Every structure is written in structure tokens, then in C-alpha cells.
Amino acid sequence: MKNIWHDIDNDRIKATDFIVCIEISKGSKKKYELDKVIHEVAKKGTPFLGICLGLQLLFECSEECVGVKGLGLLKGKITKIPDNQGLKVPQIGWNSLKYPNKGRLFEGLDEDSYVYFVHSYYLKAKNRSDIAAQTFYNVAIDASVELTLALLPEKALLAGIFIASCFVSMSIGTSVGTIVALTPVTAGLATETGMSTPLIVAAAVGGALFGDNLSFISDTTVVATRTQGVRMSDKFKTNFRIVLPAAIITTVLYVIMGLNATPNNHTTEFTFTQIINVIPYLAVILLAILGKDVLLVLLIGNLFTGLIGMITGAFDASGWFGAMASGIGGMGELILISMIAGGLLELIRKNGGITFLIHWLTRRVRNSRGAEFSIATLVGLTNLCTANNTIAILSVGEISKNIADRYGVDPRRSASILDTCSCIVQGFIPYGAQLLMAAGLASISHVEIIPHLFYPMLLIIAVVISISVRGRFETTR
């Protein structure tokens, strides 16, 4: 064994009792046809242990070596750990193991045995039967997806992704964060089921937009309700009536389209650990619906996340506080923009600019319906220019409030229209963060995703109908 890789003797490799592979250079693979030799010995059943890059080579490809094909002995790819959830990358520390298909390598090890990890990449295997052991890092998102899919029939996989994305986005209050977390999962499912990658990624994007639009802790919700002077719970009820028909029709469409999906070759076990990892999400949604103050909701959500994360070993106390610091730091840019925008709007108001804009926008408006269409158009055009729905709402919030007051538009509706219409535009613009992130993570063009964005398309129709027949949807003050 000591000279087997130094001599590159193919006959000796074929005759050996077992192989330990640390790494194979691209040049050696081509020069000595090692891929063919390894396929041959693997077919014979010779024990083969891949370590580090040697493990990566067993699969089809790796994001660590883009463009380089693996040996393809096993189906799947090596993917970089996303760092959007405040988790440290690389992962360095102890974590426990689960054994879906315990093999000889782990004989004598108990369930939840701890091992030390130092890595930035992880395996996304296509067949669960190929996984002997696994650990959980970034478990909360994974648990939410697994729970949703476990509760749905196999043929409803596409709809399950949409619903899971809705749930995650509503819980964490960010469409971009949801897309970054779920796109690698959906892209892998597309390969496994034979579904179109743009289609299944678009389902995740649509769900992320739905959740962000309704979430009580979303920055768009906070800005829309503050500028219109309305409670979040009241805005939620009005907004929900507008978007619900679009969400239901989208889910039905995805169920119908999912009927043609290739059946999976495995079943996924949903463990007790994964169940408790969903608790922070459920707590945030429940408290928000009950109308609790947003700061209290965020505080309780953070406490649940930290306690459960430390109990399950997902991170330690320093990792918990580090994640919170990272999240607060990420809001610095928005705070700065808010201050600048506020100052500019006050200058415009002092010089009569707001009065002029309201007059120009409403010169043909005769009633509240026309005012609502004006607000929708104003925030949509602003979003096209800023490519950021929060900044768009912040920029036109005061102007929209003045239009709403002048024509008797319910502030709950003006807040809902601001949030919903900016969400629609943000979902379609190819230079927006949502589509750019989804396309990049799935290695497809954002142009391929747009034709499959059924939820934003249906949402346009829902908004037009809601404004046109607003009397049926509007609640009394």
C-alpha cells in the first residue's frame, strides 16, 4: 500500500485489497486513466475510502472545484455551507452524528456521538441510501423544509417547496435570506426528481416573496405600517385578504405540475431534534398574529433560537451572540439610508415638492380607487429605480400617506398596497437581489426563472381585482 499512489501502477491498484484515496490531481487522472481504474475496482466491490478531497471525488462535482468532474461513483455534489444564517464558515467544532444507514466505518459508535469538524463544504447526496452518517449545521431551515415536505404527499413536492418557503420567509422576515437558504435545497431536489430547475427554484422565490410581504418582522412591513400609521396586525389582515387567492391558486398549480415528477427513491425521517428546531419559527408567527409588539416578538424568537441551538449543539453561546451581532450589523446600511431619505423628503416638503407630486399624481384621480392605483404605480416605479422594496416604500411612504388621507383610503389598505406592489416589482426585476441570488446559487440564468414566477404574476391580478372591487375587501375602521 505504501507505494500504490507513488508508482501509479494500475495493475497494483486493481489487485489491492482496499484503497484509501486522499486526492487525485486532474493531470494524474487524465494521464494514468485513474478514473477508469477506480471505476473498475469499485465495480468489483473492493473497499474504497475517500478522505477530504478523496471523498469529494467519489461524487459528480464540487463547488470547491468548479468545472471539474468527479468520478461519479455516487450521485450527488459537494456544496458550500451558506453563511447567511449567522453560522460560522468554516464550521470548526464538535457536532453530533446521526446514522441513517450505519455501516462498518461507524461500528461501535453510539447515536449522537460527537466528532470534531473543520470544513466549509458539505455533501448533497441524491440517494439517502448512500449516507452512512450525517450531522446538522444550519438545522433550522433544513428542519422547516423537511417538516413541510413530510406533511405533504410525494407528488406535492413542488407545492411543498412553495409552502416551506412561505413559512420560512414569514418567520425570519427576509425574502433574500430565505432564497439563499432554500435554493441549494431546491436545486438538488430538481436533479433528484427530474423537475425543471428554474421551475422549482421559482417556487422557492415565490414563497419567499409571499412570506416577506406578510411577515410582522419584515423591514417592508415595519416601514409600510409606520409610514401609514397603522398597526401591523391590522395591515396583516387586510394584506392577507389580497394575497390569499393568489397563494391558493399558485399552490394548486404546483400540485398539478408536480404530478409529473419522478418518484423519490428514498423516504426522509423527521427526527425529534428537527421538530424542536421549528419552534422559534412557530413562536414568531403565533406571537405576531396575536398582535404582540414587534420587539417582544423578536426578543422571544431570539431567545428560543439561542436556547434550542445550544441544546441541540448547532452553536454555542458565542456563536449565538455572533449571529445576532451580524444581523444587527447588516441593518446599518438601511438605517443610514433611512436617515438620508428622511432628510431629503423633509427638504422636498419644505420647498413644496410633495404638494406638487401629489397634485401631479392625482390630477386625474376622482375617488379612492384611483388613489390606490396611484399609490401602487408610485411605489412600483420607485422600486424599479431603487431595486430595493424597503427603500422604495420608505421613499414614497409619506407621499402615499398624503394621497390616502386626501381621498379617504383606509391606511390598512395603503400600507398593504405599498408592501404588496413593491414585492411584485422586486420579484420580477432581473437586477434585484432575489433573482440574482437564486440564479447564482442554482447556476442558471435569472431569465429562466422569470417565466415560472406564477405567484407574483397572480398577485398582480389579485391586486388589480382588489382595488377595482375594493368595497368587498375593505373592512370598516
Order of alpha helices (4+ residues) and beta strands (2+ residues): alpha-alpha-beta-alpha-alpha-beta-alpha-beta-beta-beta-beta-beta-alpha-alpha-alpha-alpha-alpha-alpha-alpha-alpha-alpha-alpha-alpha-alpha-alpha-alpha-alpha-alpha-alpha-alpha-alpha
